[in-house]
Amino acid sequence: MVLCFSLIFVISYLTNNMPGVERFPISFKTEFSGNYFRHIVLGIHYAGRFGTLGMSRREDLMFKPPVCRTLIDLISEFESSYKKCWHTLKKVKIGQYVSHDPHSVEQIEWKHSILDVEKLSREELRKELERHTRDMRLKVMKGAAAPSSPTRDRKKDSSSPHRSQSSPHRRNGRSERR
């Protein structure tokens, strides 16, 4: 899982200059023979289709080209891939889109939706994934209207917002206050 996790950052960095490719984390929890396993990939949304980039010992658990029309189609592909290696899909965690700004201070939202695959019916799972897709679209629309990055806004104004020009740059120590 550590290697997969690190690769998410590398792939995000390498795809920063591809504004038409939206990226978001997808993590899986599976069970095999009484043991639990976790895996993470970077989901991609490109030209109205979903796919993934990642790394795994199993080829069908890493790269999936962007051909799935919906998130339920993509998650179903992973579920069938896990079944081929006798794993049962337990949970899926899907994050929000990752910023394309390499200088952004925006935190990655790793688990916007946590889906207990075993407890949800297929219809409930589909509805939850559609809701998540709508939430991601809204974030992209908000991002287009908002400034590109909080760091860029701070660079324009080099003075501290909490300190006026006349305030001292050094705080008085405890001994100086007496």
CYANA upper distance limits for C-alpha pairs under 8 A (distance plus 0.5 A):
  1 MET  CA      5 PHE  CA      6.46
  1 MET  CA     38 ARG  CA      6.87
  1 MET  CA     39 HIS  CA      6.14
  1 MET  CA     40 ILE  CA      7.47
  2 VAL  CA      6 SER  CA      6.69
  3 LEU  CA      7 LEU  CA      6.64
  4 CYS  CA      8 ILE  CA      7.00
  4 CYS  CA     39 HIS  CA      7.51
  4 CYS  CA     40 ILE  CA      6.49
  4 CYS  CA     41 VAL  CA      7.41
  4 CYS  CA     54 GLY  CA      7.19
  4 CYS  CA     55 MET  CA      6.35
  4 CYS  CA     56 SER  CA      7.92
  5 PHE  CA      9 PHE  CA      7.76
  5 PHE  CA     40 ILE  CA      6.88
  5 PHE  CA     41 VAL  CA      8.29
  6 SER  CA     10 VAL  CA      7.20
  7 LEU  CA     11 ILE  CA      6.52
  7 LEU  CA     54 GLY  CA      7.38
  7 LEU  CA     55 MET  CA      7.94
  8 ILE  CA     12 SER  CA      6.54
  8 ILE  CA     25 PRO  CA      8.14
  8 ILE  CA     40 ILE  CA      8.44
  8 ILE  CA     41 VAL  CA      7.16
  8 ILE  CA     42 LEU  CA      6.40
  8 ILE  CA     54 GLY  CA      7.50
  9 PHE  CA     13 TYR  CA      6.61
 10 VAL  CA     14 LEU  CA      6.67
 11 ILE  CA     15 THR  CA      6.60
 11 ILE  CA     42 LEU  CA      8.20
 11 ILE  CA     53 LEU  CA      8.11
 11 ILE  CA     54 GLY  CA      8.48
 12 SER  CA     16 ASN  CA      6.63
 12 SER  CA     23 ARG  CA      7.66
 12 SER  CA     42 LEU  CA      8.46
 12 SER  CA     98 VAL  CA      8.15
 13 TYR  CA    102 PRO  CA      7.52
 15 THR  CA     21 VAL  CA      8.06
 15 THR  CA    100 HIS  CA      8.34
 16 ASN  CA     99 SER  CA      8.41
 16 ASN  CA    100 HIS  CA      5.16
 16 ASN  CA    101 ASP  CA      7.27
 16 ASN  CA    102 PRO  CA      7.45
 17 ASN  CA    100 HIS  CA      7.53
 18 MET  CA    100 HIS  CA      8.43
 19 PRO  CA    100 HIS  CA      7.38
 20 GLY  CA     46 TYR  CA      6.75
 20 GLY  CA     47 ALA  CA      7.99
 21 VAL  CA     44 ILE  CA      6.88
 21 VAL  CA     45 HIS  CA      6.29
 21 VAL  CA     46 TYR  CA      5.43
 21 VAL  CA     47 ALA  CA      8.45
 22 GLU  CA     44 ILE  CA      6.02
 22 GLU  CA     45 HIS  CA      5.56
 22 GLU  CA     46 TYR  CA      7.06
 22 GLU  CA     97 TYR  CA      6.70
 22 GLU  CA     98 VAL  CA      7.75
 23 ARG  CA     42 LEU  CA      6.83
 23 ARG  CA     43 GLY  CA      6.06
 23 ARG  CA     44 ILE  CA      5.07
 23 ARG  CA     45 HIS  CA      6.99
 23 ARG  CA     97 TYR  CA      5.82
 23 ARG  CA     98 VAL  CA      6.10
 24 PHE  CA     42 LEU  CA      6.11
 24 PHE  CA     43 GLY  CA      5.48
 24 PHE  CA     44 ILE  CA      6.89
 24 PHE  CA     94 ILE  CA      7.78
 24 PHE  CA     95 GLY  CA      6.14
 24 PHE  CA     96 GLN  CA      5.99
 24 PHE  CA     97 TYR  CA      5.03
 24 PHE  CA     98 VAL  CA      6.17
 25 PRO  CA     40 ILE  CA      7.51
 25 PRO  CA     41 VAL  CA      6.57
 25 PRO  CA     42 LEU  CA      5.17
 25 PRO  CA     43 GLY  CA      6.16
 25 PRO  CA     93 LYS  CA      8.49
 25 PRO  CA     94 ILE  CA      6.32
 25 PRO  CA     95 GLY  CA      5.64
 25 PRO  CA     96 GLN  CA      7.75
 25 PRO  CA     97 TYR  CA      8.30
 25 PRO  CA    110 TRP  CA      6.64
 26 ILE  CA     40 ILE  CA      6.18
 26 ILE  CA     41 VAL  CA      5.97
 26 ILE  CA     42 LEU  CA      6.54
 26 ILE  CA     43 GLY  CA      6.54
 26 ILE  CA     92 VAL  CA      7.48
 26 ILE  CA     93 LYS  CA      6.17
 26 ILE  CA     94 ILE  CA      5.06
 26 ILE  CA     95 GLY  CA      6.95
 26 ILE  CA    110 TRP  CA      8.36
 27 SER  CA     38 ARG  CA      7.59
 27 SER  CA     39 HIS  CA      6.08
 27 SER  CA     40 ILE  CA      4.62
 27 SER  CA     41 VAL  CA      6.88
 27 SER  CA     92 VAL  CA      6.20
 27 SER  CA     93 LYS  CA      5.59
 27 SER  CA     94 ILE  CA      7.02
 28 PHE  CA     38 ARG  CA      6.03
 28 PHE  CA     39 HIS  CA      5.70
 28 PHE  CA     40 ILE  CA      6.73
 28 PHE  CA     89 LEU  CA      7.70
 28 PHE  CA     90 LYS  CA      8.06
 28 PHE  CA     91 LYS  CA      6.31
 28 PHE  CA     92 VAL  CA      5.23
 28 PHE  CA     93 LYS  CA      7.03
 29 LYS  CA     36 TYR  CA      7.27
 29 LYS  CA     37 PHE  CA      6.15
 29 LYS  CA     38 ARG  CA      5.09
 29 LYS  CA     39 HIS  CA      7.20
 29 LYS  CA     89 LEU  CA      6.74
 29 LYS  CA     90 LYS  CA      5.99
 29 LYS  CA     91 LYS  CA      5.56
 29 LYS  CA     92 VAL  CA      6.99
 30 THR  CA     36 TYR  CA      6.11
 30 THR  CA     37 PHE  CA      5.70
 30 THR  CA     38 ARG  CA      6.91
 30 THR  CA     82 TYR  CA      8.46
 30 THR  CA     87 HIS  CA      6.41
 30 THR  CA     88 THR  CA      5.78
 30 THR  CA     89 LEU  CA      4.96
 30 THR  CA     90 LYS  CA      5.67
 30 THR  CA     91 LYS  CA      7.57
 31 GLU  CA     35 ASN  CA      6.03
 31 GLU  CA     36 TYR  CA      5.00
 31 GLU  CA     37 PHE  CA      6.65
 31 GLU  CA     87 HIS  CA      5.92
 31 GLU  CA     88 THR  CA      5.63
 31 GLU  CA     89 LEU  CA      7.16
 31 GLU  CA     90 LYS  CA      7.41
 32 PHE  CA     36 TYR  CA      6.97
 32 PHE  CA     37 PHE  CA      8.20
 32 PHE  CA     86 TRP  CA      7.04
 32 PHE  CA     87 HIS  CA      5.37
 32 PHE  CA     88 THR  CA      7.09
 40 ILE  CA     54 GLY  CA      7.93
 41 VAL  CA     52 THR  CA      6.91
 41 VAL  CA     53 LEU  CA      6.47
 41 VAL  CA     54 GLY  CA      5.18
 41 VAL  CA     55 MET  CA      7.70
 41 VAL  CA     62 MET  CA      7.16
 42 LEU  CA     52 THR  CA      5.99
 42 LEU  CA     53 LEU  CA      5.69
 42 LEU  CA     54 GLY  CA      6.51
 43 GLY  CA     50 PHE  CA      7.57
 43 GLY  CA     51 GLY  CA      6.33
 43 GLY  CA     52 THR  CA      4.80
 43 GLY  CA     53 LEU  CA      6.95
 44 ILE  CA     50 PHE  CA      6.12
 44 ILE  CA     51 GLY  CA      5.69
 44 ILE  CA     52 THR  CA      5.89
 44 ILE  CA     53 LEU  CA      7.80
 44 ILE  CA     66 PRO  CA      7.57
 45 HIS  CA     49 ARG  CA      6.00
 45 HIS  CA     50 PHE  CA      5.09
 45 HIS  CA     51 GLY  CA      7.05
 45 HIS  CA     66 PRO  CA      7.41
 46 TYR  CA     50 PHE  CA      7.00
 46 TYR  CA     66 PRO  CA      7.03
 48 GLY  CA     69 ARG  CA      7.33
 49 ARG  CA     66 PRO  CA      5.65
 49 ARG  CA     67 VAL  CA      5.81
 49 ARG  CA     68 CYS  CA      5.77
 49 ARG  CA     69 ARG  CA      5.45
 49 ARG  CA     70 THR  CA      7.49
 50 PHE  CA     65 PRO  CA      8.15
 50 PHE  CA     66 PRO  CA      5.08
 50 PHE  CA     67 VAL  CA      6.50
 50 PHE  CA     68 CYS  CA      5.44
 50 PHE  CA     69 ARG  CA      6.80
 50 PHE  CA     70 THR  CA      7.07
 50 PHE  CA     71 LEU  CA      7.15
 50 PHE  CA     74 LEU  CA      7.19
 51 GLY  CA     63 PHE  CA      7.98
 51 GLY  CA     64 LYS  CA      5.46
 51 GLY  CA     65 PRO  CA      5.43
 51 GLY  CA     66 PRO  CA      4.34
 51 GLY  CA     67 VAL  CA      6.91
 51 GLY  CA     68 CYS  CA      7.00
 51 GLY  CA     74 LEU  CA      7.24
 52 THR  CA     62 MET  CA      7.25
 52 THR  CA     63 PHE  CA      5.82
 52 THR  CA     64 LYS  CA      5.43
 52 THR  CA     65 PRO  CA      7.05
 52 THR  CA     66 PRO  CA      7.59
 53 LEU  CA     62 MET  CA      6.37
 53 LEU  CA     63 PHE  CA      5.19
 53 LEU  CA     64 LYS  CA      7.22
 54 GLY  CA     61 LEU  CA      8.45
 54 GLY  CA     62 MET  CA      5.04
 54 GLY  CA     63 PHE  CA      6.35
 55 MET  CA     61 LEU  CA      8.00
 55 MET  CA     62 MET  CA      5.39
 55 MET  CA     63 PHE  CA      7.88
 56 SER  CA     61 LEU  CA      6.49
 56 SER  CA     62 MET  CA      6.01
 57 ARG  CA     61 LEU  CA      8.40
 58 ARG  CA     62 MET  CA      7.73
 59 GLU  CA     63 PHE  CA      7.59
 60 ASP  CA     64 LYS  CA      7.79
 60 ASP  CA     78 PHE  CA      8.33
 60 ASP  CA     81 SER  CA      6.66
 61 LEU  CA     78 PHE  CA      7.17
 61 LEU  CA     81 SER  CA      7.14
 61 LEU  CA     82 TYR  CA      8.16
 68 CYS  CA     73 ASP  CA      6.20
 68 CYS  CA     74 LEU  CA      6.21
 69 ARG  CA     73 ASP  CA      7.28
 70 THR  CA     74 LEU  CA      7.14
 70 THR  CA    130 GLU  CA      8.30
 71 LEU  CA     75 ILE  CA      6.59
 71 LEU  CA    129 LEU  CA      6.52
 71 LEU  CA    130 GLU  CA      7.81
 71 LEU  CA    133 THR  CA      7.93
 72 ILE  CA     76 SER  CA      6.38
 72 ILE  CA    125 LEU  CA      7.98
 72 ILE  CA    126 ARG  CA      6.18
 72 ILE  CA    129 LEU  CA      6.79
 72 ILE  CA    130 GLU  CA      8.49
 73 ASP  CA     77 GLU  CA      6.76
 74 LEU  CA     78 PHE  CA      7.03
 75 ILE  CA     79 GLU  CA      6.65
 76 SER  CA     80 SER  CA      6.73
 77 GLU  CA     81 SER  CA      6.67
 78 PHE  CA     82 TYR  CA      6.60
 79 GLU  CA     83 LYS  CA      6.73
 79 GLU  CA     88 THR  CA      8.20
 79 GLU  CA     89 LEU  CA      6.60
 80 SER  CA     84 LYS  CA      6.86
 81 SER  CA     85 CYS  CA      7.52
 82 TYR  CA     86 TRP  CA      6.88
 82 TYR  CA     87 HIS  CA      5.54
 82 TYR  CA     88 THR  CA      7.14
 82 TYR  CA     89 LEU  CA      7.44
 83 LYS  CA     87 HIS  CA      5.72
 83 LYS  CA     88 THR  CA      6.80
 89 LEU  CA    117 VAL  CA      7.32
 89 LEU  CA    118 GLU  CA      8.16
 90 LYS  CA    116 ASP  CA      6.63
 90 LYS  CA    117 VAL  CA      5.94
 90 LYS  CA    118 GLU  CA      6.36
 91 LYS  CA    114 ILE  CA      7.59
 91 LYS  CA    115 LEU  CA      6.02
 91 LYS  CA    116 ASP  CA      5.11
 91 LYS  CA    117 VAL  CA      5.86
 91 LYS  CA    118 GLU  CA      8.10
 92 VAL  CA    114 ILE  CA      6.46
 92 VAL  CA    115 LEU  CA      5.66
 92 VAL  CA    116 ASP  CA      7.21
 92 VAL  CA    117 VAL  CA      7.49
 93 LYS  CA    110 TRP  CA      7.95
 93 LYS  CA    111 LYS  CA      5.71
 93 LYS  CA    112 HIS  CA      7.74
 93 LYS  CA    113 SER  CA      6.12
 93 LYS  CA    114 ILE  CA      4.99
 93 LYS  CA    115 LEU  CA      6.71
 94 ILE  CA    110 TRP  CA      7.06
 94 ILE  CA    111 LYS  CA      5.70
 94 ILE  CA    112 HIS  CA      6.36
 94 ILE  CA    113 SER  CA      5.74
 94 ILE  CA    114 ILE  CA      7.13
 95 GLY  CA    108 ILE  CA      8.16
 95 GLY  CA    109 GLU  CA      5.70
 95 GLY  CA    110 TRP  CA      4.79
 95 GLY  CA    111 LYS  CA      5.05
 95 GLY  CA    112 HIS  CA      5.22
 95 GLY  CA    113 SER  CA      7.11
 96 GLN  CA    108 ILE  CA      7.88
 96 GLN  CA    109 GLU  CA      6.06
 96 GLN  CA    110 TRP  CA      7.43
 96 GLN  CA    111 LYS  CA      8.16
 96 GLN  CA    112 HIS  CA      6.71
 96 GLN  CA    136 MET  CA      6.39
 97 TYR  CA    109 GLU  CA      8.44
 97 TYR  CA    136 MET  CA      6.81
 97 TYR  CA    139 LYS  CA      8.12
 97 TYR  CA    140 VAL  CA      8.24
 98 VAL  CA    108 ILE  CA      6.67
 98 VAL  CA    109 GLU  CA      8.42
 99 SER  CA    104 SER  CA      7.59
 99 SER  CA    106 GLU  CA      7.96
101 ASP  CA    148 SER  CA      7.91
101 ASP  CA    149 SER  CA      7.45
103 HIS  CA    149 SER  CA      7.99
103 HIS  CA    151 THR  CA      7.19
104 SER  CA    149 SER  CA      5.96
104 SER  CA    150 PRO  CA      7.15
104 SER  CA    151 THR  CA      6.67
105 VAL  CA    149 SER  CA      8.12
105 VAL  CA    150 PRO  CA      7.38
105 VAL  CA    151 THR  CA      7.26
112 HIS  CA    132 HIS  CA      8.42
113 SER  CA    132 HIS  CA      7.37
115 LEU  CA    120 LEU  CA      8.22
115 LEU  CA    125 LEU  CA      7.93
115 LEU  CA    128 GLU  CA      8.43
116 ASP  CA    120 LEU  CA      6.80
117 VAL  CA    121 SER  CA      8.28
117 VAL  CA    125 LEU  CA      7.66
120 LEU  CA    124 GLU  CA      6.14
120 LEU  CA    125 LEU  CA      6.26
121 SER  CA    125 LEU  CA      6.60
122 ARG  CA    126 ARG  CA      6.60
123 GLU  CA    127 LYS  CA      6.72
124 GLU  CA    128 GLU  CA      6.65
125 LEU  CA    129 LEU  CA      6.67
126 ARG  CA    130 GLU  CA      6.64
127 LYS  CA    131 ARG  CA      6.63
128 GLU  CA    132 HIS  CA      6.70
129 LEU  CA    133 THR  CA      6.66
130 GLU  CA    134 ARG  CA      6.80
131 ARG  CA    135 ASP  CA      6.76
132 HIS  CA    136 MET  CA      6.75
133 THR  CA    137 ARG  CA      6.75
134 ARG  CA    138 LEU  CA      6.70
135 ASP  CA    139 LYS  CA      6.83
136 MET  CA    140 VAL  CA      6.91
137 ARG  CA    141 MET  CA      6.80
138 LEU  CA    142 LYS  CA      6.58
139 LYS  CA    143 GLY  CA      6.45
140 VAL  CA    144 ALA  CA      6.74
141 MET  CA    145 ALA  CA      7.13
142 LYS  CA    146 ALA  CA      6.59
143 GLY  CA    147 PRO  CA      7.85
143 GLY  CA    148 SER  CA      7.78
144 ALA  CA    148 SER  CA      8.31
147 PRO  CA    153 ASP  CA      8.35
148 SER  CA    152 ARG  CA      7.96
149 SER  CA    153 ASP  CA      7.22
150 PRO  CA    154 ARG  CA      6.88
151 THR  CA    155 LYS  CA      6.79
152 ARG  CA    156 LYS  CA      7.12
153 ASP  CA    157 ASP  CA      7.43
154 ARG  CA    158 SER  CA      7.05
159 SER  CA    163 ARG  CA      8.16
160 SER  CA    164 SER  CA      8.18
163 ARG  CA    167 SER  CA      6.67
172 ASN  CA    176 GLU  CA      6.31
172 ASN  CA    177 ARG  CA      6.98
173 GLY  CA    177 ARG  CA      7.09
174 ARG  CA    178 ARG  CA      7.73
